[in-house]
Amino acid sequence: MTTDFTPENVPVPMGHYIGGTLVSPAGERQIEVNRPSDGKFFASLPDAGTDTVDSAVCGALQAAKKSGWSTCAPRERTRALYRWAALIEQDELLLQLEAACSTRPVTLAKSTDVASAAETIRFFAELADKAGGEHYATRHSALGFSTAEPYGVIAAITPWNFPLSMAAWKCGPALATGNAMVIKPSEMTPFSTVRLAELAVLAGIPPGILNVIHGLGATAGAQLVAHPAVGKVSFTGSPVTGAAIMTNAANNGIKPVTLELGGKSPQLVFEKVNDLAQVARCISDGFTGNAGQVCVAGTRLIVHKNIANELIGKIRQNIAGCQPGLTWNSASRYSPIINKTQADKIHALVVTAREQGAEILTGGTFFTETGEGAFYRPTLISGVSNDMDVVCKEIFGPVLTIQTFTDEEEGIALANDSVYGLAAGVYTRDFSQGMRAIKAIDAGTVWVNRYGRSQDFIIPTGGFKMSGIGKDLGRAAMEACQRHKSVLIDF
């Protein structure tokens, strides 16, 4: 598979993907999609109206009932999902759509996003016949058990920052448990999700089981969540949108929701660590990966004052090598910001921090050699306080704030001083100290002497506080895609 490509030559799957067919109903408003790397027009997509949403959801429900997908032996779904994963890995168009339309450089998209999507599908395929009911101890003359059933249709709304990976996170457990799906990708990064659905049909998953609709969250997304035939909703995105989805779901039929929302994750570095250079690499990658456009980005460095200067120096050396590049060039490693509007928001927060007395140690400006692409320099900010927006708000950009502490209690208090609770990193060579920090930090995921997710899909992920409810990945994701019926039989 080649990696370098010309985006103008990439065939774009246009329209919604419903029942195994691309459709573009007349009269729907068209939304322009621009490439993040250069800001140029890539393609357009329709904003789904009520009839399109209804067609997708009702068609998915009928497909689940008539195709046998929901009632077949689970191992049959396993085999289809395995075939799908193999096609994902091999498909050049999928890779090119992901790289051209998103912030993911093609080399990283190939080694990380595409590979991870395939492995996610395989992981849940392996669980298809292992997520069932349970037998309960009752009196000798009775039988008590529970059965696990699919909801029917699960709606998923995915973000723009990792469109392919996030789609796989939603689709894997939903399809493995026998559900049909309607997924709405972000209107900024939609096309790899359509190709993913096309590959599902090529793999033998019945048409109509996986459908993709396009549109804005306030229109297509809101109608999808509210549809009475949707049994469950899964969303990854901002807390504001997550709250709106919860309200919408409650007002239109009371349906369960899984929400992975924002983060402002701390990286807490104690005085005694094994390898300060390795810690610096983890911290640097934790806030510059995908140019900071990661929900779990470790954007708050909280470091013991005795090692702060040395650690900051090593971080500065690491980030000096971040250079912008078009996402369709194989040499590129550093991501653009999704669009100029988002980049301006990042910069405005940095400027405000400076005006409030913070010190910009490095960065705080755009790369100027990239034409229309919005590439923002990795930025280190010291002299901050917890009441500054740059510390308490999710920036979604490559900006690291720096705070120091003198004792363990103070460090943990700073780490917990946030409305978010998605993830945290802890660095220490003291095992007891690390365990105390794990217990004390109020976050859904805590990494110790590392930062970022691995390929261990068995470990669930999800947040506390304003960072959401429910879990993606792991057995918890399978459980969340099933409803359980209790049964008691008298002999």
C-alpha positions as CSV (number, residue, x, y, z in Angstrom):
1,M,0.0,0.0,0.0
2,T,1.4,3.4,-1.0
3,T,1.3,6.3,1.4
4,D,2.0,9.6,-0.5
5,F,-1.0,10.6,-2.6
6,T,-2.7,13.6,-4.3
7,P,-5.9,14.5,-2.5
8,E,-7.6,15.8,-5.7
9,N,-7.4,12.2,-7.1
10,V,-9.1,10.5,-4.2
11,P,-12.7,9.3,-5.2
12,V,-15.0,10.5,-2.4
13,P,-18.1,8.5,-1.5
14,M,-20.8,11.2,-1.7
15,G,-24.0,11.1,0.1
16,H,-25.6,9.3,3.0
17,Y,-25.0,5.5,3.1
18,I,-28.4,3.9,3.9
19,G,-29.3,0.2,3.2
20,G,-26.0,-0.4,1.4
21,T,-26.5,2.4,-1.1
22,L,-25.2,6.0,-1.4
23,V,-28.1,8.4,-1.4
24,S,-28.4,12.2,-1.9
25,P,-32.0,13.3,-1.5
26,A,-33.0,16.3,-3.4
27,G,-33.4,19.5,-1.5
28,E,-31.1,18.8,1.4
29,R,-28.7,21.6,2.2
30,Q,-25.1,21.0,1.2
31,I,-22.2,21.4,3.7
32,E,-18.7,22.2,2.4
33,V,-15.9,20.1,3.7
34,N,-12.4,21.6,3.6
35,R,-9.0,19.9,4.0
36,P,-7.4,20.8,7.3
37,S,-3.8,20.7,5.9
38,D,-4.4,23.5,3.3
39,G,-7.9,24.8,4.0
40,K,-9.0,23.9,0.4
41,F,-12.4,22.6,-0.5
42,F,-12.4,18.7,-0.6
43,A,-16.1,17.7,-1.1
44,S,-19.6,18.5,0.0
45,L,-22.2,16.5,1.9
46,P,-25.9,16.7,2.6
47,D,-27.4,17.8,5.9
48,A,-29.9,15.0,6.6
49,G,-33.5,16.0,6.9
50,T,-36.3,14.3,8.8
51,D,-37.1,11.9,6.0
52,T,-33.5,10.8,5.6
53,V,-33.1,10.2,9.3
54,D,-36.3,8.2,9.5
55,S,-35.3,6.2,6.5
56,A,-32.0,5.3,8.0
57,V,-33.3,4.3,11.4
58,C,-36.4,2.4,10.2
59,G,-34.3,0.7,7.6
60,A,-31.8,-0.3,10.2
61,L,-34.5,-1.7,12.4
62,Q,-36.0,-3.8,9.5
63,A,-32.5,-5.0,8.5
64,A,-31.8,-6.2,12.0
65,K,-35.1,-8.1,12.0
66,K,-35.1,-9.5,8.5
67,S,-31.4,-10.2,7.8
68,G,-30.9,-12.6,10.7
69,W,-28.0,-10.5,12.0
70,S,-29.6,-10.1,15.5
71,T,-30.7,-13.8,15.7
72,C,-27.8,-15.7,14.1
73,A,-25.3,-17.7,16.0
74,P,-22.8,-15.2,17.5
75,R,-19.9,-16.9,15.8
76,E,-21.4,-16.0,12.4
77,R,-21.1,-12.4,13.4
78,T,-17.6,-13.0,14.5
79,R,-16.6,-14.4,11.1
80,A,-18.2,-11.4,9.3
81,L,-16.4,-8.9,11.6
82,Y,-13.1,-10.7,11.0
83,R,-13.6,-10.3,7.3
84,W,-14.4,-6.6,7.8
85,A,-11.3,-6.0,9.8
86,A,-9.1,-7.6,7.1
87,L,-10.7,-5.3,4.5
88,I,-10.1,-2.2,6.7
89,E,-6.4,-3.0,6.9
90,Q,-6.1,-3.5,3.2
91,D,-8.2,-0.6,1.8
92,E,-6.1,2.2,0.3
93,L,-9.1,4.5,-0.2
94,L,-10.0,4.3,3.5
95,L,-6.5,5.4,4.4
96,Q,-6.5,8.3,1.9
97,L,-9.9,9.5,3.0
98,E,-8.8,9.6,6.6
99,A,-5.6,11.4,5.9
100,A,-7.0,14.0,3.3
101,C,-10.1,15.0,5.3
102,S,-8.8,14.8,8.9
103,T,-5.8,16.0,10.9
104,R,-4.2,12.6,10.8
105,P,-0.9,12.4,8.8
106,V,-1.0,9.5,6.4
107,T,1.9,7.6,7.9
108,L,0.4,7.8,11.4
109,A,-3.1,7.1,10.0
110,K,-1.8,3.9,8.5
111,S,0.2,2.7,11.5
112,T,-2.2,3.9,14.2
113,D,-5.7,4.8,13.1
114,V,-6.4,2.1,10.4
115,A,-4.5,-0.6,12.3
116,S,-6.3,0.3,15.5
117,A,-9.7,0.3,13.8
118,A,-9.1,-3.1,12.5
119,E,-7.9,-4.5,15.8
120,T,-10.9,-2.9,17.6
121,I,-13.3,-4.8,15.3
122,R,-11.4,-8.0,15.9
123,F,-11.4,-7.6,19.6
124,F,-15.2,-7.2,19.7
125,A,-15.6,-10.0,17.2
126,E,-13.9,-12.3,19.7
127,L,-16.4,-11.3,22.4
128,A,-19.5,-11.9,20.3
129,D,-20.2,-15.3,21.9
130,K,-18.9,-14.4,25.3
131,A,-21.4,-11.6,26.3
132,G,-24.6,-13.3,27.3
133,G,-26.7,-13.7,30.3
134,E,-26.1,-15.2,33.7
135,H,-27.5,-18.1,35.8
136,Y,-28.7,-17.3,39.3
137,A,-28.9,-19.5,42.4
138,T,-32.6,-20.0,43.3
139,R,-34.6,-22.7,45.1
140,H,-34.2,-26.3,43.8
141,S,-37.6,-26.2,42.1
142,A,-37.0,-23.1,40.0
143,L,-34.6,-21.8,37.4
144,G,-33.4,-18.1,37.5
145,F,-31.4,-16.6,34.7
146,S,-31.0,-13.5,32.6
147,T,-30.8,-13.2,28.8
148,A,-28.9,-10.5,26.9
149,E,-30.6,-9.0,23.9
150,P,-29.6,-6.3,21.4
151,Y,-31.4,-3.0,21.6
152,G,-32.3,-3.1,17.9
153,V,-30.8,0.2,16.6
154,I,-28.0,2.1,18.3
155,A,-27.3,5.6,17.2
156,A,-23.7,6.9,17.4
157,I,-22.3,10.4,16.9
158,T,-18.6,10.6,16.5
159,P,-16.1,13.5,16.7
160,W,-13.8,15.0,14.1
161,N,-10.4,14.3,15.8
162,F,-10.1,10.6,15.3
163,P,-13.0,9.8,12.9
164,L,-12.0,6.2,11.9
165,S,-10.9,5.1,15.4
166,M,-14.0,6.5,17.1
167,A,-16.3,4.9,14.5
168,A,-14.7,1.5,15.2
169,W,-15.1,2.0,18.9
170,K,-18.8,2.5,18.5
171,C,-19.4,-0.1,15.7
172,G,-17.4,-2.9,17.2
173,P,-19.5,-3.7,20.3
174,A,-22.8,-2.6,18.8
175,L,-22.5,-5.0,15.8
176,A,-20.9,-7.8,17.7
177,T,-24.0,-7.9,20.0
178,G,-26.4,-8.1,17.1
179,N,-27.5,-4.5,16.8
180,A,-28.0,-2.4,13.7
181,M,-26.5,1.1,13.7
182,V,-27.0,4.6,12.3
183,I,-23.8,6.6,12.8
184,K,-23.4,10.3,12.2
185,P,-19.8,11.3,11.8
186,S,-18.7,14.9,12.3
187,E,-19.5,17.1,9.3
188,M,-15.9,18.1,9.2
189,T,-14.4,14.6,8.8
190,P,-17.2,12.4,7.4
191,F,-15.9,10.4,4.4
192,S,-13.8,7.6,6.0
193,T,-16.8,6.5,8.0
194,V,-18.8,6.1,4.8
195,R,-16.0,4.0,3.3
196,L,-16.0,2.0,6.6
197,A,-19.7,1.1,6.1
198,E,-19.1,0.2,2.4
199,L,-16.4,-2.2,3.5
200,A,-18.8,-3.8,6.1
201,V,-21.2,-4.8,3.3
202,L,-18.3,-6.1,1.2
203,A,-17.3,-8.2,4.2
204,G,-20.8,-9.8,4.3
205,I,-22.5,-7.8,6.9
206,P,-26.0,-7.4,5.6
207,P,-26.9,-4.0,4.0
208,G,-28.8,-1.8,6.4
209,I,-27.0,-3.0,9.5
210,L,-24.5,-0.2,9.4
211,N,-25.8,3.1,8.0
212,V,-24.2,6.6,7.9
213,I,-26.0,9.9,7.8
214,H,-24.4,13.3,7.4
215,G,-25.3,16.7,8.8
216,L,-24.9,19.1,11.6
217,G,-25.4,18.1,15.2
218,A,-28.2,20.6,15.8
219,T,-30.2,19.1,12.8
220,A,-29.3,15.6,11.8
221,G,-27.8,14.7,15.1
222,A,-30.7,15.9,17.2
223,Q,-33.2,14.2,15.0
224,L,-31.2,10.9,15.2
225,V,-31.1,11.0,19.0
226,A,-34.8,11.8,19.3
227,H,-36.0,9.1,16.9
228,P,-38.4,6.7,18.7
229,A,-36.9,3.6,17.1
230,V,-33.4,4.3,18.4
231,G,-32.8,2.1,21.4
232,K,-29.5,3.6,22.7
233,V,-27.2,6.5,22.0
234,S,-23.4,6.7,22.1
235,F,-21.6,10.0,21.7
236,T,-18.1,11.3,21.9
237,G,-17.6,15.1,22.0
238,S,-18.0,18.2,24.1
239,P,-19.7,18.4,27.5
240,V,-22.1,21.0,26.2
241,T,-23.3,18.7,23.4
242,G,-23.3,15.7,25.7
243,A,-25.7,17.5,28.0
244,A,-27.9,18.4,25.1
245,I,-28.0,14.8,24.0
246,M,-28.9,13.5,27.5
247,T,-31.7,16.0,27.6
248,N,-32.9,15.1,24.1
249,A,-32.8,11.4,24.9
250,A,-34.7,11.8,28.1
251,N,-37.4,14.0,26.4
252,N,-37.9,11.5,23.6
253,G,-38.5,8.1,25.0
254,I,-36.0,7.7,27.9
255,K,-33.1,5.8,26.3
256,P,-29.7,5.0,27.7
257,V,-26.7,7.1,26.6
258,T,-22.9,6.6,26.7
259,L,-21.0,9.9,26.7
260,E,-17.3,10.3,26.5
261,L,-16.8,14.1,26.8
262,G,-14.0,16.6,27.3
263,G,-10.9,16.5,29.4
264,K,-8.3,18.7,31.0
265,S,-6.0,15.9,32.1
266,P,-3.1,16.4,34.5
267,Q,0.4,14.9,34.2
268,L,1.6,14.7,37.7
269,V,5.4,14.3,38.1
270,F,6.8,13.6,41.6
271,E,10.3,14.4,42.5
272,K,11.7,10.9,42.2
273,V,11.3,9.3,38.8
274,N,13.1,6.5,37.0
275,D,14.2,8.4,33.9
276,L,13.5,12.1,33.5
277,A,14.2,12.1,29.8
278,Q,11.6,9.4,29.3
279,V,9.1,11.3,31.4
280,A,9.7,14.4,29.2
281,R,9.0,12.3,26.1
282,C,5.7,11.0,27.5
283,I,4.6,14.5,28.5
284,S,5.6,16.0,25.1
285,D,3.7,13.3,23.2
286,G,0.8,13.6,25.6
287,F,0.1,17.2,24.6
288,T,1.4,17.4,21.0
289,G,-0.1,14.2,19.6
290,N,-2.6,15.2,16.9
291,A,-1.6,18.8,17.8
292,G,-3.4,18.4,21.2
293,Q,-6.7,17.6,19.6
294,V,-7.3,14.6,21.8
295,C,-9.9,14.3,24.6
296,V,-7.3,12.7,26.9
297,A,-4.5,15.1,26.0
298,G,-2.3,15.7,29.0
299,T,-2.3,19.5,28.9
300,R,-1.7,20.3,32.6
301,L,1.9,19.6,33.8
302,I,2.0,19.5,37.6
303,V,5.7,18.9,38.6
304,H,7.7,19.0,41.8
305,K,9.5,22.3,42.0
306,N,12.9,20.6,42.6
307,I,12.9,19.0,39.1
308,A,10.7,21.5,37.2
309,N,13.5,23.4,35.4
310,E,15.3,20.3,34.2
311,L,12.1,18.7,33.0
312,I,10.9,21.8,31.2
313,G,14.2,22.0,29.4
314,K,13.9,18.5,28.2
315,I,10.3,19.0,27.0
316,R,11.4,22.1,25.1
317,Q,14.1,20.0,23.3
318,N,11.5,17.4,22.4
319,I,8.9,19.8,20.9
320,A,11.5,21.7,18.9
321,G,11.3,19.0,16.3
322,C,7.6,19.4,15.6
323,Q,7.3,20.6,12.0
324,P,4.1,21.1,10.0
325,G,3.4,19.1,6.9
326,L,0.5,18.1,4.5
327,T,-1.3,15.1,5.9
328,W,-1.0,13.3,2.5
329,N,2.8,13.4,2.6
330,S,4.4,10.4,4.2
331,A,7.1,12.5,5.8
332,S,4.6,14.5,7.9
333,R,4.2,13.7,11.6
334,Y,2.7,16.9,13.1
335,S,-1.0,17.6,12.7
336,P,-2.8,20.7,11.5
337,I,-5.6,22.2,13.6
338,I,-8.9,21.1,12.2
339,N,-9.8,24.6,10.9
340,K,-8.9,28.3,11.2
341,T,-11.8,28.9,13.6
342,Q,-10.6,26.3,16.1
343,A,-7.0,27.6,15.7
344,D,-8.1,31.1,16.5
345,K,-9.8,29.9,19.7
346,I,-6.6,28.3,20.8
347,H,-4.6,31.4,20.1
348,A,-7.0,33.6,21.8
349,L,-6.7,31.6,25.0
350,V,-2.9,31.8,24.9
351,V,-3.1,35.6,24.3
352,T,-5.5,36.0,27.2
353,A,-3.2,34.0,29.5
354,R,-0.3,36.3,28.6
355,E,-2.4,39.4,29.3
356,Q,-3.3,37.9,32.7
357,G,0.4,37.6,33.6
358,A,1.4,34.1,32.5
359,E,4.7,33.6,30.7
360,I,4.9,32.0,27.3
361,L,8.1,29.9,27.5
362,T,7.9,28.8,23.9
363,G,5.4,28.7,21.1
364,G,2.2,30.8,21.2
365,T,2.3,31.5,17.5
366,F,1.3,29.9,14.2
367,F,3.7,28.2,11.8
368,T,3.9,30.7,9.0
369,E,5.2,28.5,6.2
370,T,2.1,26.3,5.7
371,G,-0.1,28.5,3.5
372,E,-3.7,28.2,4.4
373,G,-3.3,25.3,6.8
374,A,-3.7,26.2,10.5
375,F,-0.6,24.7,12.2
376,Y,0.0,25.9,15.8
377,R,3.3,25.7,17.5
378,P,3.6,23.6,20.6
379,T,3.3,26.0,23.5
380,L,4.5,26.0,27.1
381,I,3.0,28.4,29.6
382,S,4.2,29.0,33.2
383,G,3.1,31.4,35.9
384,V,-0.5,30.2,35.7
385,S,-3.2,29.9,38.3
386,N,-6.3,27.6,38.4
387,D,-8.7,30.4,37.7
388,M,-7.2,31.2,34.3
389,D,-9.1,29.9,31.3
390,V,-5.9,28.4,29.8
391,V,-5.8,26.1,32.9
392,C,-9.4,25.2,33.5
393,K,-10.9,25.1,30.0
394,E,-10.3,22.4,27.4
395,I,-8.2,24.1,24.7
396,F,-8.0,21.2,22.2
397,G,-4.7,22.4,21.0
398,P,-0.9,21.8,21.7
399,V,-0.8,24.0,24.8
400,L,0.8,22.8,28.1
401,T,0.4,24.8,31.3
402,I,3.0,24.3,34.0
403,Q,2.4,24.4,37.8
404,T,4.7,23.3,40.5
405,F,4.2,21.8,44.0
406,T,6.2,21.0,47.1
407,D,4.5,17.9,48.6
408,E,2.3,15.0,47.5
409,E,-0.9,16.4,49.0
410,E,-0.5,19.7,47.1
411,G,0.3,17.9,43.8
412,I,-2.8,15.7,44.0
413,A,-5.0,18.7,45.0
414,L,-3.8,20.6,41.9
415,A,-4.5,17.5,39.7
416,N,-8.0,17.2,41.1
417,D,-8.9,20.9,40.8
418,S,-10.9,20.6,37.6
419,V,-14.5,20.0,36.5
420,Y,-13.2,17.3,34.2
421,G,-12.1,13.8,35.1
422,L,-11.2,11.9,32.0
423,A,-7.6,10.8,32.4
424,A,-4.4,11.5,34.3
425,G,-0.7,10.6,34.2
426,V,1.4,9.9,37.3
427,Y,5.2,9.6,37.2
428,T,7.1,8.2,40.2
429,R,9.5,5.5,41.1
430,D,7.9,5.1,44.5
431,F,5.4,2.3,44.3
432,S,3.4,3.4,47.4
433,Q,3.3,6.9,46.2
434,G,2.0,5.8,42.8
435,M,-0.7,3.7,44.5
436,R,-1.8,6.6,46.7
437,A,-2.1,8.9,43.7
438,I,-4.1,6.3,41.8
439,K,-6.6,6.1,44.6
440,A,-6.7,9.9,45.2
441,I,-7.0,11.2,41.6
442,D,-10.6,11.7,40.4
443,A,-10.3,10.4,36.8
444,G,-11.7,7.6,34.8
445,T,-8.3,6.5,33.6
446,V,-4.9,6.8,35.4
447,W,-1.6,6.0,33.6
448,V,1.5,5.5,35.7
449,N,4.9,6.1,34.1
450,R,3.3,6.4,30.7
451,Y,0.8,8.6,29.0
452,G,-1.9,7.5,26.5
453,R,-3.9,4.5,25.5
454,S,-2.4,1.2,24.4
455,Q,-3.8,-1.5,22.1
456,D,-5.2,-3.3,25.2
457,F,-8.8,-3.0,24.1
458,I,-10.0,-5.0,27.1
459,I,-9.4,-2.0,29.3
460,P,-12.5,0.2,29.3
461,T,-12.3,4.0,28.9
462,G,-14.6,6.7,30.1
463,G,-14.7,9.7,32.4
464,F,-15.8,11.0,35.7
465,K,-17.5,14.4,36.5
466,M,-18.0,16.5,33.4
467,S,-16.0,14.0,31.3
468,G,-19.0,11.8,30.8
469,I,-20.8,8.6,31.8
470,G,-20.5,5.0,30.7
471,K,-17.6,3.3,29.0
472,D,-16.2,2.6,25.6
473,L,-14.0,-0.5,24.9
474,G,-13.7,-3.6,27.1
475,R,-16.5,-5.9,28.2
476,A,-18.3,-2.8,29.6
477,A,-18.9,-1.6,26.0
478,M,-20.4,-4.9,25.1
479,E,-22.7,-4.8,28.2
480,A,-23.7,-1.3,27.3
481,C,-25.0,-2.5,23.8
482,Q,-27.3,-5.1,25.4
483,R,-30.4,-5.0,27.5
484,H,-30.9,-7.8,30.1
485,K,-34.1,-9.6,30.8
486,S,-34.5,-11.5,34.0
487,V,-36.3,-14.8,34.0
488,L,-37.6,-17.0,36.8
489,I,-39.2,-20.4,35.9
490,D,-41.1,-22.6,38.4
491,F,-40.8,-26.3,37.5
